[in-house]
Amino acid sequence: MNDILHNPHLRKDPFAVPQGYFEQLHANLASRLPLAQAEPQKARIVPLTGWQRVRPWLSAAAVVALMAITTHTLRSRVAADAQYVTTGIIAMNSETAESDAVYDYLMLNSNSIYEEYDDAN
């Protein structure tokens, strides 16, 4: 292991930059690029058709309509679910009220029912 750590050939950097490389780098890169055209091309003006003018507005209107339909659908579902839950609660309350009325009429509670059952046996 010590042979590897103290070997002078392994400590020498094998990579070197040629003399004057960075001074000539800009000139080398510039020589490889294509020459700039003598005359720049004129931009072509392409007129928009009626459809191309209207399309962004129609897209925005479609998004707004989709949002309105989604909101209306979700609100109606929430309202229907709330109505269903309210109806269920009212039905449960009416059943509880009916059973309470029966127990009041019979003047029974759970203890007296068990007492009567034990007395019968």
N, C-alpha and C positions, 0 to 999 in steps of 0.2 A: 504494500500500500504506500509506503514511503517513497518507493521508486517512482510511482505515478505522480505523487504530489511534488517531488523535487526534480522531475525531468525538465530540463531547460527547453527542449523542443516543443513540449506541450504548452509552455508559457508564452511562446512567441505567437503573435497575432498573424494568422495566415492571410488575412485580407488587407489589401492596400489600395488606395485610390491613385490612379495615374497622375503624374505631374500635369498641372494646368487643366484638369478635368472641369472644375467648376467655373473657371474663367471662360472656357469655350462652350459651356453647356447651353447658354442662351443662343449663341450663333448656330450650334448644331440643331437645336429644336426649331429655330426659325427657318432653317434651310429645308427641313422635312415637311413643313406645312405647305399646302397648296397656295399659290399666289392669289392675292386678292384680285377680284375681278375689276377691270378698269372702270366699268360703268355699273353702278348698282341698278338692280331691276326695279322698275316702278311697281308700286303696289296696285293690284287690280281691285277695283271696287265692284263688288257683286251686289246688286240690289236684292233686297229681301222680298220674298213673295208674301202675299196676304196671309197664307197659312203660317209662315215663319214668324210673322208679327203677332198673330193671334194665339199661337200655341202656348207661350208662357202664361198668358192670362187664363186660358182654358185649363191649364194644369193647376194653377192656383185655385180656380173656382172648383175644380174636381176635388182637390184636397179639402177645401172648406166644406163642401157638400158631404164628403165622406165623414168628416169629423162631426157634422151636425147629425147625420143618420146614426152614427155610432153612439153619440151622446143620448139621442132620443131613445134608442133601443135599450141602452143600459139603464136609463132612468125608468123606463116602463117595466123592465125586469125587476129592478129594485122595488118599485112600487107594488108590483104583483107579489113579490116575496114578502114584503111588509104586510100586505093584506092577508096573505096566507097565514103568516105567523100570528097576526092579530086575531084572525078567525079561530085559529087553534087555541089561543090563550082564552078567548071568550068561551069556547066550547068546554075547555078544561075547567074554567071557573064555574060555568053553569052546572057541569057534572058534580063538582065539589059542593056547590050550593045545594043541589038536589040531595046528595048523600047526607049533607049536614042537616037538611030539613027532615029527612027520614030518621036520622039518629035523634034529633030533637023531639020528633013526634013519639018515637018509641022510648025516649028518655034513657037511652042506652049509651054507655061508653064501653071502651074495650075491657075495663075491669069487670063491669057488671056482666058482660057477655061471658067472660071466662068463669066468673063465679056461677052463673047459671049452668054452664057446661059441666063444671065440677060437681055441682049439686045433682045434676041428672045422672051422673055416673056414680 
